[in-house]
Amino acid sequence: MSVSVDQVAEAMFQLVTETHGKKSLKAMDLTKAMIEKFGAAECDKELCKHAIRQLMDSGRCIYSYLGGSYITLPPDKA
């Protein structure tokens, strides 16, 4: 059974929500966490890239630039 982009995006959103205000996550942090969660056979970097794009396009998450590029919740949802 393969993991869908929607499932990965939802898991990423949950992780960003849980760590909001405590830890800033980079795209690679999310990618590594999803590969660890779902397994390398089910989830790869390309799938994670699509999931991150889906979160950005939907407005559920935004990029924040503080000495690096981080994925965070938009100010109105934080």
N, C-alpha and C positions, 0 to 999 in steps of 0.2 A: 504494500500500500504506500503510495507516494503522498508526501505532504504537499498541500496546495499553498499558493502564494498568500491566500487569505488567512490560512492557519498560522503561517509564519508571521505575517503582519500583525495579527491579533496577539500572538505571544510576545512579539517585540514591543507592541504598545503597552502590554501589561508590565513588562520589565521596565520600560521608561517611566511609567506611572509609579511603580513601586520605588524606584530609586530617585524620583524627582526631588530636588532639594537636598539630597544626601550625596549623590555621586553623579558626575557628568559622564555620559556614555558616548563614545565615538562609534561610527558605523562599524568599524572592525570589532569593537567590543560586543555589539549586538550580533554580528555575524558569528563570532566564536561561540557566544552563548546559545544561539539557535542550533548550530552544528552539534554542540554538546548535548542539547536537549533532545533533538530529533534524530541524531546520528548522522554520520558523514554519508551513509548510503542513501538516506532520505532527503537530506538538506545540504545544498552546496552554496558556494559564494554567489553564483549567478541567481539562484532562487532568492537569497537574502537581499541581493541588490534590487530585485523586482519588488520585494516586500517593502523595503525602505522607500522606494519610489512611490509605491501605493500610499504609504503613510504620509509622505510629503504632499502628493497630489490631492489627497482627501482633506488635508489641513489638520489631521489629527496630531501630527508632529511637525516641528520646524527645525531648521539648522540654526545653531547658535555659534557665533565665532568669538571665542575667548582664548586667544593664543593657540587655537586649534579649532577644528570643526566638530561640534557636538550635536547630538540629536536630543531635543528637549520637547516639552509640551508648550503649546502656544501660551502667551501670557494670560489670555482670557479663560483658559481651561486649567491653569495651574492652581 
